[in-house]
Protein backbone atom coordinates (compact mmCIF):
# COMPACT_ATOMS: atom_id res chain seq x y z
CA UNK A 1 0.00 0.00 0.00
CA UNK A 2 1.38 3.37 -1.04
CA UNK A 3 1.81 6.05 1.58
CA UNK A 4 2.04 9.72 0.46
CA UNK A 5 4.40 12.10 2.12
CA UNK A 6 2.46 14.16 4.68
CA UNK A 7 3.61 17.45 3.11
CA UNK A 8 2.26 16.42 -0.31
CA UNK A 9 -1.05 15.52 1.26
CA UNK A 10 -1.11 18.89 3.08
CA UNK A 11 -0.29 20.76 -0.15
CA UNK A 12 -3.02 18.98 -2.11
CA UNK A 13 -5.61 19.61 0.51
CA UNK A 14 -4.68 23.27 1.29
CA UNK A 15 -6.24 26.13 -0.65
CA UNK A 16 -3.65 28.39 -2.43
CA UNK A 17 -3.93 32.21 -1.98
CA UNK A 18 -1.95 34.60 -4.23
CA UNK A 19 -1.70 37.29 -1.48
CA UNK A 20 -0.06 34.89 0.95
CA UNK A 21 2.35 33.70 -1.76
CA UNK A 22 3.38 37.26 -2.59
CA UNK A 23 3.95 38.11 1.09
CA UNK A 24 5.99 34.93 1.52
CA UNK A 25 8.17 35.73 -1.50
CA UNK A 26 8.76 39.26 -0.21
CA UNK A 27 9.88 38.03 3.20
CA UNK A 28 12.23 35.51 1.60
CA UNK A 29 13.85 38.20 -0.56
CA UNK A 30 14.36 40.45 2.47
CA UNK A 31 15.86 37.62 4.47
CA UNK A 32 18.30 36.71 1.68
CA UNK A 33 19.33 40.30 0.90
CA UNK A 34 22.93 41.17 2.09
CA UNK A 35 23.01 43.10 5.37
CA UNK A 36 25.00 46.40 5.49
CA UNK A 37 27.83 46.38 8.00
CA UNK A 38 27.18 48.60 11.06
CA UNK A 39 30.60 50.15 10.33
CA UNK A 40 29.85 50.87 6.71
CA UNK A 41 30.02 54.66 6.14
CA UNK A 42 29.82 56.35 2.75
CA UNK A 43 33.29 57.41 1.59
CA UNK A 44 32.49 61.15 1.39
CA UNK A 45 31.19 61.17 4.96
CA UNK A 46 34.16 59.11 6.14
CA UNK A 47 36.59 61.51 4.46
CA UNK A 48 34.98 64.53 6.10
CA UNK A 49 34.96 62.83 9.48
CA UNK A 50 38.64 61.94 9.25
CA UNK A 51 39.51 65.48 8.15
CA UNK A 52 37.61 66.97 11.09
CA UNK A 53 39.32 64.61 13.50
CA UNK A 54 42.72 65.55 12.07
CA UNK A 55 42.00 69.26 12.49
CA UNK A 56 40.79 68.76 16.04
CA UNK A 57 43.88 66.71 16.85
CA UNK A 58 46.13 69.40 15.36
CA UNK A 59 44.66 72.15 17.52
CA UNK A 60 44.60 69.93 20.56
CA UNK A 61 48.32 69.35 20.15
CA UNK A 62 49.06 72.98 19.29
CA UNK A 63 47.04 74.56 22.15
CA UNK A 64 47.68 72.81 25.46
CA UNK A 65 45.03 72.87 28.15
CA UNK A 66 45.30 76.11 30.21
CA UNK A 67 46.87 75.56 33.61
CA UNK A 68 45.73 77.32 36.81
CA UNK A 69 47.75 80.34 37.92
CA UNK A 70 48.24 81.29 41.57
CA UNK A 71 51.07 83.53 42.74
CA UNK A 72 51.45 85.95 45.63
CA UNK A 73 53.83 88.69 44.49
CA UNK A 74 55.66 90.72 47.11
CA UNK A 75 58.94 92.61 46.64
CA UNK A 76 59.92 95.85 48.33
CA UNK A 77 60.81 98.84 46.19
CA UNK A 78 64.29 98.88 47.73
CA UNK A 79 65.08 95.27 46.78
CA UNK A 80 66.01 93.85 43.40
CA UNK A 81 62.96 93.30 41.19
CA UNK A 82 61.71 89.70 41.09
CA UNK A 83 60.64 87.78 37.99
CA UNK A 84 58.02 85.10 37.46
CA UNK A 85 56.20 83.33 34.62
CA UNK A 86 52.43 82.98 34.43
CA UNK A 87 52.32 80.14 31.94
CA UNK A 88 54.32 79.71 28.74
CA UNK A 89 53.54 83.09 27.18
CA UNK A 90 53.44 85.62 30.08
CA UNK A 91 56.37 86.88 32.13
CA UNK A 92 56.34 89.54 34.83
CA UNK A 93 59.08 91.52 36.54
CA UNK A 94 57.81 93.22 39.66
CA UNK A 95 58.76 95.39 42.61
CA UNK A 96 55.65 95.75 44.69
CA UNK A 97 52.66 93.80 45.98
CA UNK A 98 49.98 91.90 44.06
CA UNK A 99 48.22 88.58 43.49
CA UNK A 100 48.00 86.50 40.31
CA UNK A 101 45.12 84.12 39.60
CA UNK A 102 43.17 82.73 36.63
CA UNK A 103 44.82 80.46 34.07
CA UNK A 104 47.87 80.51 31.82
CA UNK A 105 45.60 81.53 28.94
CA UNK A 106 43.70 84.18 30.94
CA UNK A 107 45.83 85.44 33.84
CA UNK A 108 44.22 87.90 36.26
CA UNK A 109 46.42 90.24 38.31
CA UNK A 110 45.18 92.24 41.30
CA UNK A 111 47.94 94.84 41.71
CA UNK A 112 48.08 96.76 45.00
CA UNK A 113 51.22 98.89 44.89
CA UNK A 114 54.58 99.29 43.15
CA UNK A 115 55.66 98.61 39.57
CA UNK A 116 55.05 95.48 37.49
CA UNK A 117 56.32 94.98 33.91
CA UNK A 118 54.48 92.36 31.85
CA UNK A 119 55.73 90.64 28.67
CA UNK A 120 53.13 88.76 26.60
CA UNK A 121 53.92 86.67 23.51
CA UNK A 122 51.97 88.13 20.56
CA UNK A 123 49.57 85.97 18.56
CA UNK A 124 48.88 83.40 21.27
CA UNK A 125 45.43 84.70 22.27
CA UNK A 126 46.48 85.50 25.82
CA UNK A 127 43.77 87.43 27.69
CA UNK A 128 45.82 89.14 30.42
CA UNK A 129 44.07 91.62 32.69
CA UNK A 130 45.64 93.74 35.42
CA UNK A 131 43.26 95.26 37.93
CA UNK A 132 43.88 98.04 40.46
CA UNK A 133 41.42 100.04 42.57
CA UNK A 134 41.57 102.75 39.89
CA UNK A 135 41.02 100.67 36.74
CA UNK A 136 41.74 97.63 34.56
CA UNK A 137 44.33 97.05 31.83
CA UNK A 138 43.65 94.39 29.19
CA UNK A 139 46.16 93.23 26.61
CA UNK A 140 46.77 90.81 23.74
CA UNK A 141 50.51 90.63 23.06
CA UNK A 142 52.66 93.50 24.31
CA UNK A 143 55.13 94.74 26.90
CA UNK A 144 53.84 97.29 29.37
CA UNK A 145 54.30 98.67 32.89
CA UNK A 146 51.65 99.13 35.54
CA UNK A 147 52.61 101.37 38.46
CA UNK A 148 50.27 101.98 41.34
CA UNK A 149 50.95 104.65 43.93
CA UNK A 150 49.05 107.30 45.87
CA UNK A 151 48.92 109.31 42.63
CA UNK A 152 46.82 106.60 40.93
CA UNK A 153 47.51 103.81 38.45
CA UNK A 154 49.83 104.66 35.56
CA UNK A 155 50.13 102.41 32.49
CA UNK A 156 53.12 102.77 30.12
CA UNK A 157 53.32 100.77 26.87
CA UNK A 158 56.74 99.68 25.60
CA UNK A 159 55.43 97.58 22.68
CA UNK A 160 52.03 96.81 21.20
CA UNK A 161 48.70 98.18 22.34
CA UNK A 162 46.64 97.99 25.53
CA UNK A 163 43.14 99.03 26.46
CA UNK A 164 42.69 100.84 29.76
CA UNK A 165 39.33 101.19 31.49
CA UNK A 166 39.34 103.43 34.55
CA UNK A 167 36.95 103.17 37.48
CA UNK A 168 35.55 106.60 36.64
CA UNK A 169 34.14 105.09 33.42
CA UNK A 170 36.69 106.53 31.00
CA UNK A 171 38.38 104.18 28.52
CA UNK A 172 41.37 104.65 26.23
CA UNK A 173 43.70 102.62 24.01
CA UNK A 174 47.40 103.44 24.16
CA UNK A 175 50.28 102.25 21.99
CA UNK A 176 54.07 102.16 22.09
CA UNK A 177 55.60 105.12 23.92
CA UNK A 178 52.28 106.32 25.34
CA UNK A 179 51.04 106.32 28.94
CA UNK A 180 47.79 106.88 30.78
CA UNK A 181 46.90 107.39 34.44
CA UNK A 182 43.69 106.28 36.14
CA UNK A 183 42.99 108.58 39.07
CA UNK A 184 41.52 107.49 42.42
CA UNK A 185 37.74 107.58 42.60
CA UNK A 186 37.31 107.48 46.39
CA UNK A 187 37.57 110.41 48.77
CA UNK A 188 40.39 108.73 50.70
CA UNK A 189 42.17 107.96 47.43
CA UNK A 190 41.99 111.59 46.33
CA UNK A 191 43.28 112.69 49.73
CA UNK A 192 46.24 110.34 49.33
CA UNK A 193 46.83 111.72 45.84
CA UNK A 194 46.68 115.31 47.12
CA UNK A 195 49.23 114.57 49.84
CA UNK A 196 51.54 112.87 47.33
CA UNK A 197 51.25 115.87 45.01
CA UNK A 198 52.00 118.15 47.94
CA UNK A 199 55.14 116.18 48.77
CA UNK A 200 56.20 116.43 45.12
CA UNK A 201 55.70 120.23 45.12
CA UNK A 202 52.94 120.01 42.52
CA UNK A 203 51.12 123.10 41.30
CA UNK A 204 48.28 124.68 43.23
CA UNK A 205 45.88 123.82 40.41
CA UNK A 206 46.70 120.10 40.62
CA UNK A 207 46.24 120.12 44.39
CA UNK A 208 42.95 121.97 44.21
CA UNK A 209 41.64 119.62 41.51
CA UNK A 210 42.51 116.55 43.59
CA UNK A 211 40.93 117.93 46.76
CA UNK A 212 37.82 119.11 44.90
CA UNK A 213 37.37 115.61 43.47
CA UNK A 214 37.73 114.15 46.96
CA UNK A 215 35.14 116.52 48.40
CA UNK A 216 32.73 115.53 45.60
CA UNK A 217 33.19 111.77 46.15
CA UNK A 218 30.15 109.77 47.22
CA UNK A 219 31.98 107.99 50.05
CA UNK A 220 33.26 111.18 51.75
CA UNK A 221 33.57 110.80 55.54
CA UNK A 222 33.90 113.57 58.13
CA UNK A 223 37.57 112.91 58.91
CA UNK A 224 38.51 112.73 55.21
CA UNK A 225 36.56 115.94 54.56
CA UNK A 226 38.50 117.66 57.35
CA UNK A 227 41.88 116.59 55.96
CA UNK A 228 40.94 117.67 52.42
CA UNK A 229 40.08 121.13 53.76
CA UNK A 230 43.42 121.15 55.62
CA UNK A 231 45.29 120.56 52.34
CA UNK A 232 43.31 123.33 50.66
CA UNK A 233 44.06 125.64 53.59
CA UNK A 234 47.79 125.06 53.06
CA UNK A 235 47.45 125.68 49.30
CA UNK A 236 45.64 129.00 49.70
CA UNK A 237 47.97 130.12 52.50
CA UNK A 238 51.02 129.40 50.32
CA UNK A 239 49.57 131.53 47.54
CA UNK A 240 48.56 134.33 49.95
CA UNK A 241 44.89 133.88 49.05
CA UNK A 242 43.78 134.94 52.53
CA UNK A 243 39.96 134.98 52.15
CA UNK A 244 39.97 131.50 50.58
CA UNK A 245 42.35 130.25 53.27
CA UNK A 246 40.02 131.56 56.00
CA UNK A 247 37.09 129.81 54.34
CA UNK A 248 38.97 126.50 54.40
CA UNK A 249 39.99 126.95 58.06
CA UNK A 250 36.36 127.47 59.01
CA UNK A 251 35.30 124.50 56.87
CA UNK A 252 37.77 122.31 58.76
CA UNK A 253 36.40 123.48 62.12
CA UNK A 254 32.83 122.81 60.96
CA UNK A 255 33.62 119.11 60.54
CA UNK A 256 34.00 118.87 64.36
CA UNK A 257 37.09 116.70 63.97
CA UNK A 258 39.49 116.94 66.90
CA UNK A 259 42.66 115.60 65.28
CA UNK A 260 44.08 119.02 64.38
CA UNK A 261 41.51 121.37 65.84
CA UNK A 262 44.02 123.54 67.82
CA UNK A 263 46.04 124.03 64.61
CA UNK A 264 42.91 124.98 62.67
CA UNK A 265 41.76 127.36 65.46
CA UNK A 266 45.12 129.12 65.40
CA UNK A 267 44.99 129.53 61.62
CA UNK A 268 41.37 130.71 61.76
CA UNK A 269 42.19 133.29 64.42
CA UNK A 270 45.14 134.69 62.46
CA UNK A 271 43.33 134.75 59.13
CA UNK A 272 40.09 136.23 60.47
CA UNK A 273 42.04 139.04 62.16
CA UNK A 274 43.86 139.68 58.88
CA UNK A 275 40.80 139.54 56.63
CA UNK A 276 37.93 140.70 58.86
CA UNK A 277 39.56 142.36 61.86
CA UNK A 278 40.14 141.55 65.53
CA UNK A 279 36.47 141.19 66.38
CA UNK A 280 36.18 138.19 64.06
CA UNK A 281 39.16 136.52 65.73
CA UNK A 282 37.80 136.66 69.29
CA UNK A 283 35.76 133.45 69.12
CA UNK A 284 38.80 131.42 68.03
CA UNK A 285 41.12 133.06 70.54
CA UNK A 286 38.68 132.33 73.36
CA UNK A 287 38.43 128.63 72.46
CA UNK A 288 42.21 128.30 72.30
CA UNK A 289 42.62 129.93 75.70
CA UNK A 290 39.92 127.67 77.18
CA UNK A 291 41.82 124.66 75.84
CA UNK A 292 45.06 125.81 77.47
CA UNK A 293 46.72 126.85 74.19
CA UNK A 294 46.92 130.61 74.85
CA UNK A 295 50.69 130.68 74.24
CA UNK A 296 50.22 129.69 70.59
CA UNK A 297 48.35 132.96 69.92
CA UNK A 298 49.97 135.23 72.52
CA UNK A 299 51.21 137.69 69.90
CA UNK A 300 47.81 137.86 68.24
CA UNK A 301 46.09 138.33 71.61
CA UNK A 302 48.40 141.25 72.30
CA UNK A 303 47.22 142.88 69.09
CA UNK A 304 43.60 141.89 69.63
CA UNK A 305 42.83 142.19 73.36
CA UNK A 306 39.59 140.81 74.76
CA UNK A 307 36.73 143.30 74.45
BELQUI-V187628 format. One record per backbone hydrogen bond with DSSP energy under -1.0 kcal/mol. NH is the residue of the N-H (numbers start at 1). CO is the residue of the C=O. E is the energy in kcal/mol with one decimal. If there is no record, write none. Layout:
[[NH;CO;E] [NH;CO;E]]
This chain:
[[9;5;-2.0] [10;6;-2.4] [11;7;-2.5] [12;8;-2.5] [13;9;-1.8] [21;17;-1.9] [22;18;-2.5] [23;19;-2.3] [24;20;-2.3] [25;21;-2.5] [26;22;-2.2] [27;23;-2.1] [28;24;-2.2] [29;25;-2.4] [30;26;-2.2] [31;27;-2.2] [32;28;-2.1] [33;29;-1.3] [40;37;-1.9] [46;42;-2.6] [47;43;-2.6] [48;44;-2.3] [49;45;-2.4] [50;46;-2.5] [51;47;-2.3] [52;48;-2.6] [53;49;-2.3] [54;50;-2.2] [55;51;-2.4] [56;52;-2.6] [57;53;-2.5] [58;54;-2.3] [59;55;-2.3] [60;56;-2.2] [61;57;-2.2] [62;58;-2.3] [63;59;-2.7] [69;102;-2.7] [71;100;-1.9] [73;98;-2.6] [75;96;-2.5] [82;94;-2.4] [84;92;-2.2] [86;90;-2.8] [91;119;-2.4] [92;84;-2.8] [93;117;-2.5] [94;82;-2.9] [95;115;-2.8] [97;113;-2.4] [98;73;-2.6] [99;110;-1.9] [100;71;-3.3] [101;108;-2.7] [103;106;-1.1] [104;67;-2.2] [108;101;-2.5] [109;129;-2.7] [110;99;-2.8] [111;131;-2.9] [112;97;-2.4] [113;97;-1.6] [114;148;-2.2] [115;95;-1.9] [116;146;-2.2] [117;93;-3.2] [118;144;-2.8] [119;91;-2.9] [120;142;-2.6] [121;89;-2.3] [127;105;-2.6] [128;139;-1.2] [129;107;-1.8] [130;137;-2.7] [131;109;-3.8] [132;135;-2.9] [136;165;-2.8] [137;130;-2.7] [138;163;-2.5] [139;128;-1.8] [143;159;-1.8] [144;118;-1.8] [145;156;-3.0] [146;116;-2.5] [147;154;-2.8] [148;114;-2.6] [149;152;-2.4] [152;149;-1.6] [153;182;-2.5] [154;147;-3.0] [155;180;-3.2] [156;145;-2.0] [157;178;-2.4] [158;143;-2.8] [159;143;-1.8] [162;174;-2.3] [163;138;-2.2] [164;172;-3.3] [165;136;-2.8] [166;170;-2.8] [167;134;-3.5] [169;166;-1.9] [172;164;-2.4] [174;162;-2.3] [177;157;-2.6] [178;175;-2.4] [180;155;-2.1] [182;153;-3.1] [190;186;-2.3] [191;187;-2.1] [192;188;-2.4] [193;189;-2.2] [194;190;-2.6] [195;191;-2.4] [196;192;-2.1] [197;193;-2.6] [198;194;-2.3] [199;195;-2.3] [200;196;-1.4] [201;198;-1.6] [202;197;-2.7] [207;203;-1.9] [208;204;-2.7] [209;205;-2.3] [210;206;-2.2] [211;207;-2.4] [212;208;-2.3] [213;209;-2.1] [214;210;-1.9] [215;211;-2.4] [216;212;-1.3] [217;214;-1.0] [220;217;-1.1] [225;221;-2.6] [226;222;-2.2] [227;223;-2.0] [228;224;-2.2] [229;225;-2.2] [230;226;-1.8] [231;227;-1.9] [232;228;-2.1] [233;229;-2.3] [234;230;-1.9] [235;231;-2.2] [236;232;-2.6] [237;233;-2.0] [238;234;-2.4] [239;235;-1.4] [240;237;-1.5] [241;236;-3.0] [242;240;-1.3] [245;241;-2.3] [246;242;-2.6] [247;243;-2.0] [248;244;-1.9] [249;245;-2.2] [250;246;-2.3] [251;247;-1.9] [252;248;-2.2] [253;249;-2.1] [254;250;-2.0] [255;252;-1.3] [256;253;-1.4] [264;260;-2.3] [265;261;-2.9] [266;262;-2.3] [267;263;-2.2] [268;264;-2.6] [269;265;-2.6] [270;266;-2.2] [271;267;-2.6] [272;268;-2.5] [273;269;-1.9] [274;270;-1.8] [275;271;-2.9] [276;272;-2.8] [277;272;-1.1] [280;277;-1.0] [285;281;-2.3] [286;282;-2.7] [287;283;-1.4] [288;284;-2.0] [289;285;-2.3] [290;286;-2.2] [291;287;-1.4] [292;289;-1.3] [293;288;-3.0] [297;294;-1.5] [298;295;-1.3] [301;297;-2.7] [302;298;-1.9] [303;299;-1.3] [304;300;-2.1]]
